[in-house]
Amino acid sequence: MAACDLLVIGAGPGGGSAGLHAARLGLKVMIVEADPEVGVPVHCGECISHLAIENLNLELPEHVIALHCEGIRVIFPDGTKKLLSEKGYVLEKHLFETWLCDEAVGAGASLHLSHRVTSMERIYNSENQFTNWIIDGRGIEFPIECKTVIDASGVAGAATKLLDMPTEVEVIAGFQYEAGVFATRLCLDDSEKRRQSKCWPGDDRQKRCDKISRQIH
Ligand SMILES: Cc1cc2nc3c(=O)[nH]c(=O)nc-3n(C[C@H](O)[C@H](O)[C@H](O)COP(=O)(O)OP(=O)(O)OC[C@H]3O[C@@H](n4cnc5c(N)ncnc54)[C@H](O)[C@@H]3O)c2cc1C
């Protein structure tokens, strides 16, 4: 049976980061990811602040950064606008997550794609003391024996469901579009004086960009 100190469920940014830091500390780490690929599909605006990256003790390579930005302007469906002035990046999030997992593997973790956790069992010794977990699922490495589990399965909440833990989380369904190749202008504030909007697909692109720009102001 495969065995490790720490099993991480999910290879999103949470799982990649947890796996990396635990491996850096010398733990034997396995990261299991249900999907066949890390970071796909992207379900995120891909923005992250310098502060968050600092707190994670990461040094981002340039290929995972799509844009350096001064802040973000968020426009809510009711028209409310908020300017967050913290400096940061727009990421190529799939590349960021892949890089994070590669770093974790470089630090000694193992990554197992197409491995979905479907059950978690606590094991106790003859004195009724917890000794370890047996984690089962779909994928050749299962079952896996481990001392500790980090559930980084995101909104799926794998452990919460499998262990029947009470939760009051409300999940709101939504859509995210990733546009193909067409002319774009910077979506984030690229300077205090010249603020521009995100791309606006269609025939009359420039006009539409300018219109959105004016609305954002
Ligand atoms: C539309 C949208 C825009 C967003 N914009 C931003 C933004 O601009 N900036 C920002 O910082 N955040 C943003 N977020 C939030 C950000 O995407 C999440 O906070 C982040 O992805 C959470 O990371 P995670 O690793 O915890 O979970 P996830 O990224 O959800 O990763 C969980 C992983 O676990 C895997 N998994 C699930 N169940 C199992 C299982 N049983 N066994 C094995 N693997 C499993 C999944 O396949 C997935 O790969 C946005 C989110 C949305 C929806």
The ligand as an ORCA input file, in Angstrom:
! r2SCAN-3c Opt
* xyz 0 1
  C     -15.111     33.237    -11.412
  C     -14.036     33.210    -10.365
  C     -13.067     34.221    -10.347
  C     -12.071     34.206     -9.374
  N     -11.107     35.185     -9.398
  C     -10.098     35.150     -8.512
  C      -9.024     36.083     -8.588
  O      -8.983     36.947     -9.459
  N      -8.033     36.008     -7.667
  C      -8.040     35.027     -6.685
  O      -7.087     34.989     -5.892
  N      -9.031     34.120     -6.611
  C     -10.042     34.148     -7.492
  N     -11.023     33.207     -7.431
  C     -10.982     32.210     -6.358
  C      -9.947     31.141     -6.675
  O     -10.199     30.556     -7.932
  C     -10.058     30.064     -5.592
  O      -9.916     30.688     -4.326
  C      -8.954     29.061     -5.741
  O      -9.033     28.389     -6.979
  C      -9.090     28.047     -4.627
  O      -7.988     27.198     -4.736
  P      -8.035     25.762     -4.138
  O      -6.719     25.110     -4.455
  O      -8.459     25.839     -2.718
  O      -9.237     25.019     -4.890
  P      -9.460     24.749     -6.459
  O      -8.712     25.699     -7.301
  O     -10.925     24.612     -6.635
  O      -8.779     23.316     -6.648
  C      -9.350     22.167     -6.102
  C      -8.807     20.965     -6.848
  O      -9.231     19.793     -6.166
  C      -9.611     18.821     -7.120
  N     -10.543     17.888     -6.482
  C     -11.834     18.131     -6.123
  N     -12.363     17.032     -5.544
  C     -11.380     16.090     -5.524
  C     -11.305     14.755     -5.036
  N     -12.347     14.134     -4.468
  N     -10.131     14.044     -5.197
  C      -9.040     14.641     -5.785
  N      -9.065     15.930     -6.262
  C     -10.218     16.638     -6.121
  C     -10.237     19.613     -8.255
  O     -10.222     18.896     -9.479
  C      -9.352     20.856     -8.278
  O      -8.268     20.731     -9.174
  C     -12.039     33.183     -8.387
  C     -13.008     32.159     -8.415
  C     -13.991     32.176     -9.372
  C     -15.017     31.058     -9.387
*
